[in-house]
Amino acid sequence: MKENSKFHSWLLASRPKTLLASVVPVMVGTALAINVDKFNPLVTLVALVCSLLIQIGTNFTNDLYDFYKGADTVSRKGPVRVLAAGLISVKEMKTGIIIAFLSAFILGLYLVYIGGIIILAIGVLSILAGIAYTAGPYPLAYKGLGDIFVFMFFGLIGTMGTFYLQANELSLPAFLSSIPVGSLITNILVVNNYRDIETDRIAGKNTLAVKLGKTFTQYQFIFLIFVSFIVPLLLFLFFDFKFWIFLPYLTLPVVYKTISMLFTLDGVQLNETLELTAKLSAMYGILFSAGLML
């Protein structure tokens, strides 16, 4: 295989369209730090790179173990998976997983130096959870726990951890701000699992969508959006945030379109919904971060 083709295969394996999920928590956590005049650009950069590496390592692991478990078949409606397509070998993928997680750990030692033992615990736990998402004796994604995993690590831990590293404190506004981050990123997984209900059921991948069905999954999606848009109101009413905190409401037309697509589209068409849901998470994150800083 040509070198540029191999590079493209690794790029495909990293699932670049999903990587904004690693950027948004760091962005919002940093905006909170700027709000309290505690911005540290080097910490932000290292936290962002570590977050990206952990997600890439997780994506590589998912590709490997979904391949092992037969979840990635020709009937799959989502994007190409590199192992199932024969673009990368099992041995190469295992090496890629080690490099991604080891790089995150080594870089993260700087964050441990800044934030102490609690950051070490969070980092190690994040790596272990990334592996346990589809691997090990109790793979989270196969037991209906993927939604909780994403909300916890991309929302609460990612956002508050970034804030803590810079401000050396935790706060109720930081906790509240992590909720829409986690909710909207979780919705990316919700759409993914909604699309794959039938193929996941056949493969024994008992996601929350498989366990509770399509109707539940549709209303789970709406609930997570509702929660996300309540948070700016709470921050405005009970904390010292200005009217700019409502900037995320500019995304409401996108919200309407995304919900409509989820309720009307099916199969491969839901890839469009998935892409728009990821864009919604990013747009909300940018506007929310601006609102926190202004």
N, C-alpha and C positions, 0 to 999 in steps of 0.2 A: 504494500500500500504506500502511496506517495506520502511524503511528510506533511504536505499541506492538507491532504485528506485525513490523515491521522489527527492533526490539530483540530480540524473541523469535527471529527468524531468526539474528541475530548470536550470540545466546546458544547456539542450537543448533549453529552453526558452531564455536563454541569447544569443543564436546564436554565440557560441565561434569563429566560422570561420570568423565572421564579425568584431570581436573586434580589429583586427590589424588596422582597420580604425581609432580607437581612439589612437593607439600607434604612428602611423607615424607622425601626426602633432606635437605631443609633441617632438618626436625624432628630427625632422627637425628644429623646433623652438629652441631646446636646442643646436643643432649643430651650429646654427647661433649665439647663445649666446657665445658658446665656441670660435667661430671665432673672437669675439670682446672682449675676456677675461672677460666675465661676467657670467660664469657658476655658478649656485646655485643648488647643488644636492637635497636639501630638497624641494625647489620650484618645481623642475622637478618631483620628486616623487609624491608630492601632486597633481600637475597638471595632472599627468598621471592617478592617482587613480580617481580623479574627472571626467576626460574625460571618463574613462571606466564605471564609475557608471552612468553617464548621458546617455551613449549609451545603457547600459543594461536596464535602466529605459525606454528609448525610444523603445527598442526591446520588452519589456514587454507590453508597451502601444500599440504598433503595433499589437501584438498578440491578445490583448483584443479587440481592435476596428475592426480589420479585421474579427475577429470572430463574433462580433456584426453585421457587415455589410454584412456578408456572402461571403467575399472574399476568405476565407480559406475553400475550399470544398474538397471532395474526388477526384475531377478532377484536383486539383492543382498539378503542375509538380515539385514544389520545395520541400525542406525538410519538415519533419513533424512539424506541429504547435501544441503546447501542449494543448491549449484549444479545438481546433477542434478534437483532438485525445482523449480528456477526461482525460489527464494526470494530469492536474491542474485545480482547480475550478475557477470560476469567482471571488469569494471572496478572494481566496488565491492570485490570480494574482493582484487584486487591492491592497492588502497588500504589495506585492512585489514591485509594482510601487512606493508606498509611501516610503518604506524603501530605495529603490535605489536613488530616487531623494532627499529625506531628508538627506541621508548620504552625497550625493554630495554637498548639500548646506552647511551642517555643516562643512565638511572638507574644503570647498571653502572659509570659513570665514578667514582662514589663508592666502589665496591668496589675499583676499580683504585687509587684514592688510598690505600685502606687496605692492600691486599694486594700492590700492585706489578704489574710487567709480566707476571708469570705469570697473574694474574687477567685482564688484558687479553687475553692469548692464549687463555685458556680461554673467555672470553666470546665473542670473535670466532669461535672454532672451534665453539662451541655454536650460534651463529646460522647459520653456514655449513652445519653438519651438519643443522640443522633444515630448511634449504632443500633440501639435497642428499638428504634422506630420500626425497622423491618427484620432485624437479626435477633439471634439469641433464642432462649427457650420460651420467652413470652413477648413476641413482637407486638409493639403497641398498636401499629397500624392495622394488624390482623385481629385485634381484640376490641376494636371500637374505641380506642383511647387516643387516636391520632389527633382529634379535634382539641382535646385537653392539652396534649403535648404542644401543639402549635400555639395555642392561646397562652400557655404558661411561658414558653421559651421565647417566642417572637414578640409577645406582648409584655407581660409583667417583668420577666427577667431581663429581656433585652433592653427595654426602655428604662426601667428603674436602675438596672446595673450601670448603664451608660451615665445616667444622672449621678448616681452615687460615686462613680469614679472621679467625676469632676467636682462635685459639690461636697463630697465626704459626708453626706447626710441623705436621709430618705424623707419624703414628705407626702402628705395626703394628695396634693395636686399631682405629684409624680405618679402616684398609684392610679389616680383617676385617668391621667393622660395615657397610661399604658393600656387602658381598657379598649378604646377604639382602635389602637394599633393592633392589639391581639385579635380583636373581633373581626376586623376587615381582612387581616391576613388569614385568619381561620376560614373565612368565607371562600378564599381561593381553594382551600382543601375541600370545603363543602361542595362546591360546584364540581370539582374533580371527582369526588366520590359519588355524587349524584349522577354524573355522566356514566360512571363505570359500575353502577349497581349490579347489572346482570353479569358482566364478566368477572367482577370481584366475587360475586356469590358462587359462581362455578369454580373459581380458584380457591375458595375457602377463606377469602379475605373478608372477614366480618367487620367491615367499617360500620360506623354509626348509621350511615345511610342504608347499608344492607340490613342491619338489625331492625331499624325503625321505619324504613320505607321512604318512598318519594315525597309523600305529603308532609311528613315530619321534617324532612330535609329542606323542603321549600320554606317552611315556616321558621326553621332554625336560621336560615339565611336572612329572612326578614327581621327576626329578633336581634341578631347580631348587628344589623344595620341600625335598628332602632336604638339599641344601647349606645352605639357609636355617636349618634347625633344628640343624645341626651347629655353626654359628658360636657361639651362646650357650654351648654346652658348652666350646668352645675358649677363649672369653673367661673362663669360670669356672675352668677347669683351669690356664691358663697366665698369666693376668693378674689384677690385683687387683680383680675384680668379685665382688660378693656374690651370694647365692642369688637375688636379685631379677632377675638377668639371665635367669632361666628363665621370666619372665612370658609371653613369646610362646608358650610351650607350651600356654597356655590356649586358643589358637586351633586346637588339633589336631582337635577335632570339626568345625570348619569346613573344615579341610583334607580330612578324610575325605569330607565331603559334596561338596566341590568335585571331588575326584578321581572319585568315583562318578558325578557328573553328566557329567563329560567322557567317561567310558567308556560311558555309557548313552544320552545325549541326542544329537540331531542337528539340523541345520538351524537354524531360527529359535529352537528351544528352547535352543540354546547361548548365546543372549543372556542367559539367566538365569545360566548358568555364568560368563559374562564379568563380569556385575555382581557375583556373589559373589566372583570372583577379585580384583576391584578392592577390594571390602570387606575381603577377607583381607589384602591388602597394607597397607591403612590400619590395620586392627586390630593386625596384627603390628607395624607402625611405631610406633603409640602405646604398646603394651606394651613393645616393645624400648627405646624412648626412656626410658620410666619405669624400666626395669631398669638402663639405663646411668647414670641420675642417682641412684638410690637407694643 
